[in-house]
Amino acid sequence: MKKETGSAFSQRVKVLSKLYDANCRTEKDLQSLTTETILQIPDITVPDMAIIIELQKSTKANKLFTYLGGGADENHTESSG
């Protein structure tokens, strides 16, 4: 299992907070987000959008906890920033 960096986890939590503030509070809400609705979320950034897409993929695959924890079976690469 790869070790999760604090900044990557922190960014994921910030995105979850933005989603919650935008009334996206369930897996169903998350799955129903489109690019258009994501762009309507206040202060959303391109890296945030990438995280939202990964959250969508992870919840669909029943791997949300693994994704949030930086599990080894993630299918994306972390960008440095």
C-alpha positions in Angstrom: 0.0 0.0 0.0 1.5 3.3 -1.0 1.8 6.1 1.6 -0.7 9.0 1.2 0.8 12.5 1.3 -0.8 14.9 3.7 -1.4 17.5 1.0 -3.2 15.1 -1.3 -5.5 14.0 1.5 -6.0 17.6 2.5 -7.0 18.5 -1.1 -9.5 15.6 -1.2 -11.1 16.8 2.0 -11.4 20.4 0.7 -13.1 19.1 -2.4 -15.5 17.0 -0.3 -16.3 20.1 1.7 -17.0 22.1 -1.5 -19.3 19.2 -2.7 -21.1 19.2 0.6 -21.6 23.0 0.5 -23.0 22.6 -3.0 -25.6 20.1 -1.6 -23.9 17.1 -3.0 -24.2 14.8 0.0 -24.8 11.3 -1.2 -23.2 8.9 -3.6 -26.3 9.3 -5.8 -25.7 13.1 -5.8 -22.0 12.6 -6.7 -22.8 10.2 -9.5 -25.4 12.7 -11.0 -22.8 15.5 -11.3 -22.0 16.5 -14.9 -19.3 18.8 -16.1 -21.8 21.6 -16.3 -23.0 21.1 -12.7 -19.4 20.7 -11.4 -18.5 24.1 -13.1 -21.3 25.7 -11.1 -19.7 24.8 -7.8 -18.2 28.0 -6.3 -14.4 28.2 -6.3 -14.0 24.9 -8.3 -10.6 24.4 -9.9 -9.4 22.0 -12.6 -7.5 19.9 -10.0 -10.7 19.8 -8.0 -12.6 18.6 -11.0 -10.0 15.8 -11.4 -10.6 14.8 -7.8 -14.4 14.8 -8.3 -14.0 12.5 -11.3 -11.9 10.1 -9.2 -14.4 10.3 -6.4 -17.1 9.4 -8.9 -15.1 6.4 -10.2 -14.2 5.3 -6.7 -17.8 5.4 -5.4 -19.0 3.5 -8.5 -16.4 0.8 -7.9 -17.2 0.7 -4.2 -13.6 1.8 -3.4 -14.2 5.3 -1.9 -12.4 4.5 1.4 -9.5 3.1 -0.5 -9.2 6.2 -2.7 -9.5 8.6 0.2 -6.8 6.7 2.1 -4.4 6.6 -0.9 -4.7 2.9 -1.4 -2.4 1.0 -3.7 -5.1 0.1 -6.2 -5.8 3.7 -7.3 -5.9 4.0 -11.1 -4.6 7.6 -11.3 -1.3 9.3 -10.6 -0.9 12.1 -8.1 0.1 15.4 -9.7 2.6 17.5 -7.9 1.5 20.9 -7.1 
